[in-house]
Amino acid sequence: MQLESNSKYFLIAQANRNLLDLFRNPLDFLGDINPNIFGRNFGRQPQTPKPLLSVDNLELRVRVNNVSLTSTFDLKDNQISKPRFEFDWGFPQRPNPSKSRESPGTVVIQNISRLLQFIFPDLNIFSPFQQVVQRTEESARSIAICQACNIGLSAVVDYIRYAKTPSNILEFARRACPLLPMVQDTCYGAIREYGEVLIHIIQIRPNLTPDRMCGMFLQFYGCETSDPNIFWDVLSEMGYSQYQGGANVSSTYGTAQLDGKPTLKILQLTDIHLDPLYRPGSRAECRKEVCCRGEDVPEEEREFRAGYYGDYRFCDLPFHTFEIALAHIAKTHPDISMIYMTGDLAPHTGIAWKSSKEEIEEIISTCSVMIRKYFPDTPVIPVIGNHDTHPGNLFTPRSVKNKFSTRWVYEVTAKAWAQWLSPEFLETFLYGGFYSRILNPQLRIIVINNNVCSATNFWQAIEDRDPYGQLHWLVSQLQEAENLNQNVHILGHIPPNFETCWYIWSENYYNIIARFSHIVKAQFFAHTHHDDFGLYYDPIEKNRPINSYFVGASLTPYVNVNPGYKIYTVDGARGPDSTYEILDHETWVFNLTRANLTPGIPPKWFRLYKAKKLYGLENLSPSQLHSFVVRMSSNETAFKEFYRSFYKAAVTKKSQSCDPMCRKSRLCNIVSPTFKEYGRCMLLENPNSKDILPNAMFSSRSNGRAFPGFPGQTLRDTWPGLRVVGPLVKSYGY
């Protein structure tokens, strides 16, 4: 494979796609080292090297103006007797341990640093180039990153299984931190919070391979696994017949005559990310996961000062802004019938900024008390977010009962939400953070904990086949609702097509929605902090929309968004005749820049838009929303209106420009049920057409599951071409 762009830049990537298990002995990778490294029994004397590698070749060469970056493997007769993994990124050649005066520990770190610096490069050198060039570079880089992941993890996994204790490995990792292009506090924090967890996972699952781990944890880089055992199918396991198309869709959208009749008003309050340590005037730009903490910024650097009510940069929500928001909502919308609180009460801390279980518990309790203060009699349906645990994103299987267990998360939230969670919900909530509530004979609300699908939930490596049995439970709940002629609302935190959600989990969820689309009247997710929506299409008749979901607007301004919330008008006040479909929704925000100009005056909240009016639709049925997506594909003006609401009218550099590739990314996100399909959408083109969305996304399929060859084919078989990564992924970093 050869990729080229303009004369200033070219890249060649040639690799055997089956490059796996490069280092059978991880100590060979480290070079000739003394067994007593760092004052610990880190390794053993190297043995006679064996042939370890069989590839065609691997060469990566990047030239940017006068800077040449080269990565090579030296091959002899298609094999190497001892691996030499060198990346020439402008730092010195690997020293010869026999001649070097440096300590053995330094030699080891310098040897492995080439791998680490390639995986975590300083991408600023590519900033002058156009996005199409970045796409080429990043796509090719992803191939190398996935191969490097396999190479590095092969060494790490072998050593972990050889080592008696994890302390040597953690010490080595800490010694490598100064060599990485990241803040050392972040590196040390990641090792502190996740190091022992990853070691424990590798130790207790002997059949866990680097191939599987890289394919799961680095899905958003397009990494894949050749493991045929990754596939599972909940509906088949539960005896449901193969889907043949023609999913039932609610036929009531737009038919109810509700003029002058009562409706239900639901508030979606999400991604609060309350930061009790937020300090106005502190530094709003830093190299940690969250800023706006610590000492005041001096006068000569006032442009870096954190605003009083919050900041568009990497800063979470001040307590006083949170209370002002609740007071405003209670006063402006006294007729709210119910609150959907869809997760992430805690701030973006836990790595560079140390946090603890006790801190997370206190924040969850504080937020819950404040919501009860302003809405004492309003039913609240709470959802756990990926930051509402410690360490963040981790949710252990039930089989883990040691110090790593996250059962405490469910116990803490159950206590804080005791007023909102009836005893009949607690069994499944304490089991895995999910529950079902029958609000009345016509409506069942199902809350799922889909944080378990996240690639950053490393415990998926232990329990990757339907964690907690949650999707099996979801099917049983939907079947019961169907038998009782109930309508269903589904709440979760992470949108099921999000880039970190393991695509096998997403495929199963998609198939479940397709089967029960006629009773699932609305879905509500969050996590991205943006104001968005998504569509599900018939798995076979891909041009037929069958369901939709809405993504709530975050209260935190992290990052580049105004604080906001959403109000849904629902057909739910007509007794047995209610359909519980979304009639309309509106988003409310305040302009953070203007508010920070007058700290003594409360922010002026305003309604940003109403969906039907902004989108120009008769109703919010899947078919009507699809027509809006089609219009945005060919009409840039329509897209700009959507894009403004996507950022909640924040005026920032990122929100003010969206080129055709950015526009395609946003629209592909709406129509793709999984991140795998998002990648396919980004790779497809429309020859001789001004439409941004590829027509092939709406071509009919031939089989009865959501994707070609499912189950049985790997991502490698069904995702041809270059991977779409780097600036083209839809990552928000949350």
KOLLO-377748 format. One record per residue (C-alpha): x, y, z; residue number from 1. Coordinates in steps of 0.25 Angstrom, whole numbers, plus 5000, padded with zeros to 4 digits. Example, Ala and Ser with C-alpha at 12.3 -4.5 7.8 and 13.67 -1.06 7.14 Angstrom:
BEGIN
[[5049,4982,5031],1]
[[5055,4996,5029],2]
***
This chain:
BEGIN
[[5000,5000,5000],1]
[[5006,5014,4996],2]
[[4999,5027,5000],3]
[[5004,5040,4994],4]
[[4999,5055,4995],5]
[[5006,5068,4990],6]
[[5021,5070,4988],7]
[[5023,5075,5002],8]
[[5018,5062,5008],9]
[[5018,5047,5006],10]
[[5017,5035,5014],11]
[[5019,5020,5010],12]
[[5013,5009,5019],13]
[[5016,4995,5016],14]
[[5012,4984,5026],15]
[[5008,4970,5027],16]
[[4994,4971,5033],17]
[[4996,4959,5041],18]
[[5008,4964,5048],19]
[[5005,4959,5062],20]
[[5013,4953,5074],21]
[[5026,4960,5070],22]
[[5032,4958,5083],23]
[[5031,4944,5090],24]
[[5041,4948,5100],25]
[[5039,4963,5104],26]
[[5053,4964,5110],27]
[[5059,4962,5096],28]
[[5051,4975,5093],29]
[[5058,4982,5104],30]
[[5072,4978,5099],31]
[[5084,4973,5107],32]
[[5081,4977,5121],33]
[[5086,4974,5135],34]
[[5075,4966,5143],35]
[[5076,4975,5155],36]
[[5070,4988,5149],37]
[[5065,4999,5157],38]
[[5070,4992,5169],39]
[[5059,4981,5167],40]
[[5059,4967,5160],41]
[[5053,4973,5148],42]
[[5058,4963,5138],43]
[[5067,4951,5135],44]
[[5079,4950,5126],45]
[[5075,4950,5112],46]
[[5075,4936,5105],47]
[[5080,4933,5091],48]
[[5070,4940,5082],49]
[[5061,4932,5073],50]
[[5055,4936,5060],51]
[[5043,4944,5064],52]
[[5037,4952,5052],53]
[[5031,4948,5039],54]
[[5026,4959,5030],55]
[[5028,4964,5016],56]
[[5033,4977,5021],57]
[[5030,4989,5030],58]
[[5034,5003,5026],59]
[[5028,5016,5030],60]
[[5034,5029,5025],61]
[[5029,5043,5027],62]
[[5035,5056,5021],63]
[[5030,5069,5025],64]
[[5038,5080,5018],65]
[[5052,5078,5023],66]
[[5049,5068,5034],67]
[[5050,5053,5031],68]
[[5043,5043,5040],69]
[[5046,5029,5038],70]
[[5042,5016,5045],71]
[[5048,5003,5040],72]
[[5050,4988,5043],73]
[[5063,4982,5038],74]
[[5059,4968,5031],75]
[[5068,4957,5027],76]
[[5062,4946,5019],77]
[[5049,4951,5023],78]
[[5053,4949,5038],79]
[[5061,4956,5048],80]
[[5069,4949,5058],81]
[[5067,4959,5069],82]
[[5057,4970,5068],83]
[[5062,4984,5066],84]
[[5050,4994,5067],85]
[[5055,5008,5064],86]
[[5047,5020,5061],87]
[[5056,5032,5056],88]
[[5048,5044,5060],89]
[[5059,5053,5062],90]
[[5065,5048,5075],91]
[[5078,5040,5076],92]
[[5080,5026,5071],93]
[[5079,5015,5081],94]
[[5092,5014,5090],95]
[[5100,5001,5090],96]
[[5098,4995,5104],97]
[[5112,4989,5104],98]
[[5119,5003,5101],99]
[[5109,5012,5108],100]
[[5113,5019,5121],101]
[[5098,5021,5124],102]
[[5091,5012,5134],103]
[[5084,4999,5130],104]
[[5071,5006,5134],105]
[[5073,5018,5125],106]
[[5077,5009,5113],107]
[[5064,5001,5115],108]
[[5056,5013,5115],109]
[[5062,5019,5103],110]
[[5060,5006,5095],111]
[[5045,5006,5098],112]
[[5043,5021,5097],113]
[[5044,5020,5082],114]
[[5031,5011,5082],115]
[[5024,5020,5092],116]
[[5028,5033,5085],117]
[[5022,5027,5072],118]
[[5009,5023,5078],119]
[[5008,5037,5085],120]
[[5014,5046,5075],121]
[[5014,5061,5075],122]
[[5004,5064,5064],123]
[[5007,5079,5064],124]
[[5017,5077,5053],125]
[[5005,5073,5043],126]
[[4997,5086,5047],127]
[[5000,5094,5034],128]
[[4994,5083,5025],129]
[[4980,5082,5019],130]
[[4971,5072,5025],131]
[[4972,5063,5013],132]
[[4986,5062,5016],133]
[[4984,5059,5030],134]
[[4974,5049,5027],135]
[[4985,5041,5018],136]
[[4995,5043,5029],137]
[[4986,5039,5041],138]
[[4980,5027,5033],139]
[[4993,5021,5030],140]
[[4998,5025,5045],141]
[[4986,5017,5050],142]
[[4991,5004,5043],143]
[[5005,5006,5050],144]
[[4998,5009,5063],145]
[[4990,4997,5063],146]
[[5003,4988,5059],147]
[[5011,4996,5070],148]
[[5000,4992,5080],149]
[[5001,4978,5077],150]
[[5016,4978,5078],151]
[[5017,4986,5091],152]
[[5006,4978,5097],153]
[[5012,4965,5093],154]
[[5024,4969,5101],155]
[[5016,4975,5113],156]
[[5006,4963,5114],157]
[[5018,4953,5114],158]
[[5025,4960,5125],159]
[[5013,4962,5133],160]
[[5010,4947,5133],161]
[[5024,4944,5136],162]
[[5026,4954,5147],163]
[[5022,4951,5162],164]
[[5017,4964,5166],165]
[[5013,4977,5158],166]
[[5022,4986,5165],167]
[[5034,4984,5155],168]
[[5025,4987,5143],169]
[[5019,5000,5149],170]
[[5032,5005,5153],171]
[[5037,5003,5139],172]
[[5025,5010,5134],173]
[[5027,5022,5143],174]
[[5042,5023,5138],175]
[[5037,5024,5124],176]
[[5027,5036,5127],177]
[[5038,5047,5125],178]
[[5040,5042,5111],179]
[[5026,5043,5106],180]
[[5020,5056,5100],181]
[[5010,5058,5111],182]
[[5009,5065,5125],183]
[[5017,5056,5134],184]
[[5005,5057,5145],185]
[[4996,5051,5134],186]
[[5005,5040,5131],187]
[[5008,5037,5146],188]
[[4993,5038,5149],189]
[[4989,5028,5138],190]
[[4999,5018,5143],191]
[[4994,5020,5158],192]
[[4979,5019,5154],193]
[[4979,5008,5143],194]
[[4993,5001,5144],195]
[[4989,4991,5155],196]
[[4975,4989,5148],197]
[[4981,4985,5135],198]
[[4992,4976,5141],199]
[[4981,4969,5149],200]
[[4972,4967,5137],201]
[[4984,4961,5129],202]
[[4988,4952,5140],203]
[[4974,4946,5143],204]
[[4970,4943,5128],205]
[[4981,4935,5122],206]
[[4975,4934,5108],207]
[[4974,4949,5107],208]
[[4983,4953,5095],209]
[[4989,4966,5090],210]
[[4981,4964,5077],211]
[[4968,4964,5085],212]
[[4972,4976,5094],213]
[[4977,4985,5083],214]
[[4964,4982,5075],215]
[[4955,4985,5086],216]
[[4962,4997,5093],217]
[[4967,5004,5081],218]
[[4954,5002,5072],219]
[[4954,5017,5070],220]
[[4968,5016,5063],221]
[[4962,5005,5053],222]
[[4969,4994,5061],223]
[[4963,4981,5059],224]
[[4964,4967,5064],225]
[[4965,4953,5057],226]
[[4958,4946,5069],227]
[[4946,4939,5063],228]
[[4940,4938,5077],229]
[[4937,4952,5079],230]
[[4923,4951,5073],231]
[[4911,4949,5081],232]
[[4896,4951,5077],233]
[[4886,4953,5089],234]
[[4874,4951,5080],235]
[[4878,4938,5075],236]
[[4883,4933,5088],237]
[[4869,4936,5093],238]
[[4862,4928,5082],239]
[[4857,4940,5074],240]
[[4856,4937,5059],241]
[[4866,4943,5048],242]
[[4861,4957,5045],243]
[[4855,4958,5031],244]
[[4853,4973,5030],245]
[[4840,4981,5031],246]
[[4842,4985,5045],247]
[[4829,4991,5051],248]
[[4829,5006,5053],249]
[[4820,5014,5061],250]
[[4809,5018,5052],251]
[[4803,5029,5061],252]
[[4814,5040,5059],253]
[[4807,5053,5054],254]
[[4793,5047,5055],255]
[[4789,5051,5069],256]
[[4781,5064,5070],257]
[[4787,5070,5082],258]
[[4784,5085,5079],259]
[[4779,5091,5093],260]
[[4781,5077,5100],261]
[[4790,5075,5111],262]
[[4804,5069,5109],263]
[[4815,5064,5118],264]
[[4828,5073,5120],265]
[[4841,5065,5122],266]
[[4854,5072,5126],267]
[[4867,5065,5121],268]
[[4878,5070,5131],269]
[[4891,5064,5128],270]
[[4906,5064,5128],271]
[[4907,5074,5140],272]
[[4921,5071,5143],273]
[[4921,5079,5156],274]
[[4935,5084,5160],275]
[[4935,5088,5175],276]
[[4949,5093,5173],277]
[[4946,5102,5161],278]
[[4953,5116,5164],279]
[[4949,5128,5155],280]
[[4962,5135,5151],281]
[[4970,5122,5151],282]
[[4977,5117,5139],283]
[[4967,5112,5128],284]
[[4978,5106,5119],285]
[[4986,5095,5124],286]
[[4991,5081,5121],287]
[[4982,5074,5130],288]
[[4969,5067,5128],289]
[[4962,5079,5135],290]
[[4967,5093,5137],291]
[[4961,5105,5145],292]
[[4967,5101,5158],293]
[[4978,5106,5166],294]
[[4984,5120,5168],295]
[[4980,5133,5161],296]
[[4986,5136,5147],297]
[[4995,5149,5148],298]
[[4990,5162,5141],299]
[[4999,5160,5129],300]
[[4993,5147,5126],301]
[[4978,5151,5128],302]
[[4974,5144,5115],303]
[[4976,5131,5122],304]
[[4968,5134,5134],305]
[[4955,5125,5136],306]
[[4942,5132,5135],307]
[[4933,5134,5147],308]
[[4921,5126,5142],309]
[[4930,5116,5135],310]
[[4939,5115,5123],311]
[[4939,5109,5109],312]
[[4953,5103,5111],313]
[[4956,5090,5118],314]
[[4948,5094,5131],315]
[[4936,5088,5138],316]
[[4924,5095,5144],317]
[[4925,5104,5157],318]
[[4915,5101,5168],319]
[[4909,5115,5167],320]
[[4906,5113,5153],321]
[[4900,5100,5156],322]
[[4890,5106,5166],323]
[[4887,5118,5157],324]
[[4883,5108,5146],325]
[[4874,5100,5155],326]
[[4867,5112,5160],327]
[[4865,5117,5146],328]
[[4859,5104,5141],329]
[[4850,5103,5153],330]
[[4845,5117,5151],331]
[[4844,5117,5136],332]
[[4838,5103,5135],333]
[[4829,5101,5147],334]
[[4821,5090,5139],335]
[[4832,5080,5138],336]
[[4826,5066,5140],337]
[[4838,5058,5141],338]
[[4854,5059,5140],339]
[[4863,5050,5132],340]
[[4876,5052,5138],341]
[[4885,5044,5129],342]
[[4899,5043,5136],343]
[[4912,5050,5139],344]
[[4911,5058,5152],345]
[[4925,5057,5155],346]
[[4937,5066,5149],347]
[[4947,5061,5138],348]
[[4957,5057,5149],349]
[[4965,5045,5154],350]
[[4977,5045,5146],351]
[[4986,5058,5147],352]
[[4977,5062,5158],353]
[[4975,5052,5168],354]
[[4961,5048,5172],355]
[[4956,5037,5181],356]
[[4943,5029,5184],357]
[[4940,5038,5195],358]
[[4941,5051,5186],359]
[[4932,5044,5175],360]
[[4922,5040,5186],361]
[[4921,5054,5192],362]
[[4919,5061,5178],363]
[[4908,5051,5175],364]
[[4901,5054,5188],365]
[[4903,5069,5186],366]
[[4897,5069,5173],367]
[[4885,5060,5177],368]
[[4882,5069,5189],369]
[[4882,5082,5180],370]
[[4873,5075,5170],371]
[[4863,5071,5181],372]
[[4864,5085,5187],373]
[[4858,5092,5174],374]
[[4849,5080,5170],375]
[[4845,5073,5183],376]
[[4832,5067,5177],377]
[[4837,5064,5163],378]
[[4840,5049,5159],379]
[[4855,5048,5155],380]
[[4860,5036,5146],381]
[[4875,5036,5149],382]
[[4886,5029,5140],383]
[[4900,5026,5144],384]
[[4911,5033,5135],385]
[[4925,5028,5132],386]
[[4931,5039,5141],387]
[[4922,5035,5153],388]
[[4932,5024,5157],389]
[[4946,5023,5162],390]
[[4955,5021,5154],391]
[[4947,5027,5143],392]
[[4941,5018,5132],393]
[[4943,5005,5140],394]
[[4931,4996,5144],395]
[[4935,4982,5149],396]
[[4928,4969,5146],397]
[[4921,4963,5157],398]
[[4931,4952,5158],399]
[[4942,4963,5163],400]
[[4940,4964,5178],401]
[[4954,4969,5182],402]
[[4959,4983,5184],403]
[[4956,4986,5169],404]
[[4941,4984,5171],405]
[[4932,4995,5167],406]
[[4920,4990,5174],407]
[[4922,5002,5183],408]
[[4917,5012,5171],409]
[[4903,5005,5171],410]
[[4902,5005,5186],411]
[[4906,5020,5187],412]
[[4897,5025,5176],413]
[[4885,5016,5182],414]
[[4887,5023,5195],415]
[[4888,5037,5189],416]
[[4876,5034,5180],417]
[[4867,5027,5190],418]
[[4856,5037,5188],419]
[[4856,5034,5173],420]
[[4858,5019,5173],421]
[[4847,5010,5179],422]
[[4851,4997,5186],423]
[[4846,4989,5174],424]
[[4857,4995,5165],425]
[[4869,4992,5174],426]
[[4871,4978,5171],427]
[[4876,4981,5157],428]
[[4882,4994,5160],429]
[[4891,4989,5171],430]
[[4894,4977,5161],431]
[[4899,4986,5150],432]
[[4893,5000,5150],433]
[[4881,4997,5141],434]
[[4866,4997,5144],435]
[[4852,4997,5139],436]
[[4841,5006,5144],437]
[[4826,5005,5140],438]
[[4822,5019,5142],439]
[[4807,5016,5138],440]
[[4800,5005,5130],441]
[[4804,5012,5117],442]
[[4819,5015,5120],443]
[[4831,5007,5124],444]
[[4844,5014,5126],445]
[[4856,5006,5124],446]
[[4870,5011,5129],447]
[[4882,5004,5124],448]
[[4897,5005,5128],449]
[[4904,5005,5115],450]
[[4916,5010,5121],451]
[[4921,4996,5121],452]
[[4922,4996,5106],453]
[[4933,5007,5106],454]
[[4947,5003,5101],455]
[[4952,5010,5113],456]
[[4945,5001,5122],457]
[[4956,4991,5122],458]
[[4948,4981,5130],459]
[[4941,4978,5116],460]
[[4954,4969,5114],461]
[[4949,4960,5125],462]
[[4934,4960,5122],463]
[[4932,4964,5107],464]
[[4919,4956,5104],465]
[[4908,4965,5109],466]
[[4914,4970,5122],467]
[[4904,4968,5134],468]
[[4895,4960,5124],469]
[[4889,4974,5122],470]
[[4884,4973,5108],471]
[[4878,4960,5111],472]
[[4870,4967,5122],473]
[[4867,4978,5112],474]
[[4860,4968,5103],475]
[[4852,4962,5114],476]
[[4847,4976,5118],477]
[[4844,4980,5104],478]
[[4837,4967,5102],479]
[[4829,4969,5114],480]
[[4825,4983,5110],481]
[[4821,4978,5097],482]
[[4812,4967,5103],483]
[[4805,4978,5112],484]
[[4804,4988,5100],485]
[[4813,4998,5107],486]
[[4821,5009,5101],487]
[[4836,5010,5105],488]
[[4846,5021,5107],489]
[[4860,5016,5108],490]
[[4871,5024,5116],491]
[[4886,5023,5116],492]
[[4898,5031,5116],493]
[[4907,5028,5104],494]
[[4901,5028,5090],495]
[[4901,5014,5085],496]
[[4909,5018,5073],497]
[[4920,5026,5080],498]
[[4934,5023,5076],499]
[[4938,5016,5089],500]
[[4926,5007,5090],501]
[[4930,4993,5086],502]
[[4923,4991,5072],503]
[[4919,4977,5076],504]
[[4911,4982,5087],505]
[[4905,4993,5078],506]
[[4901,4983,5068],507]
[[4893,4975,5078],508]
[[4887,4988,5083],509]
[[4883,4992,5069],510]
[[4877,4978,5066],511]
[[4869,4979,5079],512]
[[4863,4993,5075],513]
[[4860,4988,5061],514]
[[4852,4976,5067],515]
[[4844,4985,5077],516]
[[4844,4999,5069],517]
[[4829,4999,5069],518]
[[4828,5001,5085],519]
[[4841,5009,5087],520]
[[4836,5023,5086],521]
[[4848,5030,5090],522]
[[4862,5029,5094],523]
[[4871,5038,5102],524]
[[4886,5039,5103],525]
[[4897,5049,5107],526]
[[4912,5048,5109],527]
[[4917,5056,5096],528]
[[4912,5070,5103],529]
[[4906,5074,5089],530]
[[4892,5076,5085],531]
[[4890,5065,5075],532]
[[4881,5053,5070],533]
[[4882,5040,5063],534]
[[4874,5031,5054],535]
[[4873,5016,5053],536]
[[4869,5009,5040],537]
[[4863,4996,5036],538]
[[4875,4986,5036],539]
[[4871,4981,5022],540]
[[4863,4993,5016],541]
[[4874,5003,5020],542]
[[4866,5014,5013],543]
[[4855,5013,5024],544]
[[4857,5020,5037],545]
[[4850,5012,5048],546]
[[4855,5019,5061],547]
[[4862,5031,5067],548]
[[4869,5036,5079],549]
[[4873,5049,5085],550]
[[4886,5054,5091],551]
[[4884,5064,5102],552]
[[4891,5077,5104],553]
[[4901,5077,5115],554]
[[4901,5087,5127],555]
[[4916,5088,5127],556]
[[4923,5097,5117],557]
[[4934,5086,5115],558]
[[4938,5088,5104],559]
[[4934,5099,5094],560]
[[4920,5099,5097],561]
[[4910,5108,5105],562]
[[4903,5102,5117],563]
[[4890,5097,5114],564]
[[4878,5087,5116],565]
[[4867,5081,5108],566]
[[4852,5081,5110],567]
[[4843,5071,5103],568]
[[4828,5072,5100],569]
[[4822,5058,5100],570]
[[4809,5052,5097],571]
[[4807,5047,5111],572]
[[4795,5054,5118],573]
[[4783,5047,5110],574]
[[4782,5035,5119],575]
[[4781,5022,5111],576]
[[4781,5029,5098],577]
[[4795,5035,5101],578]
[[4806,5030,5091],579]
[[4818,5036,5099],580]
[[4824,5040,5086],581]
[[4833,5053,5085],582]
[[4824,5064,5080],583]
[[4835,5075,5080],584]
[[4847,5078,5088],585]
[[4855,5091,5091],586]
[[4869,5095,5096],587]
[[4871,5106,5106],588]
[[4885,5112,5108],589]
[[4892,5125,5113],590]
[[4904,5132,5106],591]
[[4916,5129,5114],592]
[[4925,5140,5109],593]
[[4914,5151,5111],594]
[[4911,5145,5125],595]
[[4926,5146,5129],596]
[[4926,5160,5126],597]
[[4917,5164,5138],598]
[[4920,5154,5149],599]
[[4910,5161,5158],600]
[[4898,5159,5149],601]
[[4892,5145,5147],602]
[[4893,5140,5133],603]
[[4882,5142,5123],604]
[[4876,5129,5119],605]
[[4869,5128,5106],606]
[[4862,5118,5097],607]
[[4872,5115,5086],608]
[[4862,5107,5077],609]
[[4850,5098,5076],610]
[[4853,5086,5068],611]
[[4841,5086,5058],612]
[[4843,5100,5055],613]
[[4858,5100,5053],614]
[[4857,5087,5045],615]
[[4845,5091,5037],616]
[[4838,5078,5040],617]
[[4823,5074,5042],618]
[[4827,5065,5054],619]
[[4839,5058,5060],620]
[[4836,5044,5054],621]
[[4848,5036,5049],622]
[[4844,5039,5035],623]
[[4843,5054,5037],624]
[[4856,5054,5043],625]
[[4862,5046,5032],626]
[[4857,5056,5022],627]
[[4864,5067,5030],628]
[[4877,5059,5029],629]
[[4875,5058,5014],630]
[[4873,5073,5013],631]
[[4886,5076,5021],632]
[[4894,5066,5012],633]
[[4891,5075,5000],634]
[[4888,5089,5007],635]
[[4899,5095,5014],636]
[[4890,5106,5020],637]
[[4881,5096,5027],638]
[[4894,5089,5032],639]
[[4899,5102,5038],640]
[[4886,5104,5046],641]
[[4888,5090,5052],642]
[[4903,5092,5054],643]
[[4900,5104,5062],644]
[[4891,5097,5071],645]
[[4901,5085,5072],646]
[[4910,5095,5079],647]
[[4899,5102,5087],648]
[[4902,5115,5080],649]
[[4916,5116,5086],650]
[[4924,5125,5078],651]
[[4938,5118,5078],652]
[[4948,5115,5067],653]
[[4944,5101,5066],654]
[[4929,5104,5065],655]
[[4930,5114,5054],656]
[[4936,5106,5043],657]
[[4932,5092,5038],658]
[[4938,5088,5024],659]
[[4932,5077,5015],660]
[[4939,5066,5023],661]
[[4934,5072,5036],662]
[[4920,5073,5031],663]
[[4921,5058,5026],664]
[[4926,5054,5039],665]
[[4914,5060,5046],666]
[[4904,5054,5037],667]
[[4910,5040,5037],668]
[[4909,5041,5052],669]
[[4894,5043,5051],670]
[[4891,5031,5042],671]
[[4901,5021,5047],672]
[[4897,5011,5058],673]
[[4911,5007,5061],674]
[[4925,5013,5060],675]
[[4928,5002,5050],676]
[[4917,5007,5041],677]
[[4922,5022,5044],678]
[[4935,5018,5038],679]
[[4929,5011,5026],680]
[[4921,5024,5024],681]
[[4933,5033,5024],682]
[[4940,5024,5014],683]
[[4929,5023,5004],684]
[[4928,5034,4993],685]
[[4917,5040,4984],686]
[[4923,5041,4970],687]
[[4918,5053,4963],688]
[[4909,5057,4974],689]
[[4908,5069,4983],690]
[[4901,5061,4994],691]
[[4911,5060,5006],692]
[[4905,5046,5011],693]
[[4908,5034,5002],694]
[[4896,5028,4996],695]
[[4902,5014,4998],696]
[[4898,5016,5013],697]
[[4884,5014,5010],698]
[[4885,5002,5000],699]
[[4878,4990,5004],700]
[[4885,4978,5010],701]
[[4882,4963,5008],702]
[[4883,4956,5021],703]
[[4876,4957,5034],704]
[[4885,4963,5044],705]
[[4890,4978,5044],706]
[[4903,4976,5037],707]
[[4909,4967,5026],708]
[[4914,4954,5030],709]
[[4909,4956,5045],710]
[[4913,4947,5052],711]
[[4925,4941,5046],712]
[[4933,4952,5039],713]
[[4943,4961,5046],714]
[[4945,4976,5045],715]
[[4956,4973,5035],716]
[[4947,4966,5026],717]
[[4936,4976,5026],718]
[[4944,4989,5027],719]
[[4952,4991,5015],720]
[[4961,5002,5012],721]
[[4968,5012,5020],722]
[[4964,5015,5034],723]
[[4958,5028,5038],724]
[[4965,5033,5050],725]
[[4971,5046,5055],726]
[[4964,5059,5052],727]
[[4953,5051,5046],728]
[[4948,5043,5058],729]
[[4936,5049,5065],730]
[[4944,5049,5078],731]
[[4940,5059,5088],732]
[[4950,5054,5099],733]
[[4939,5052,5110],734]
***
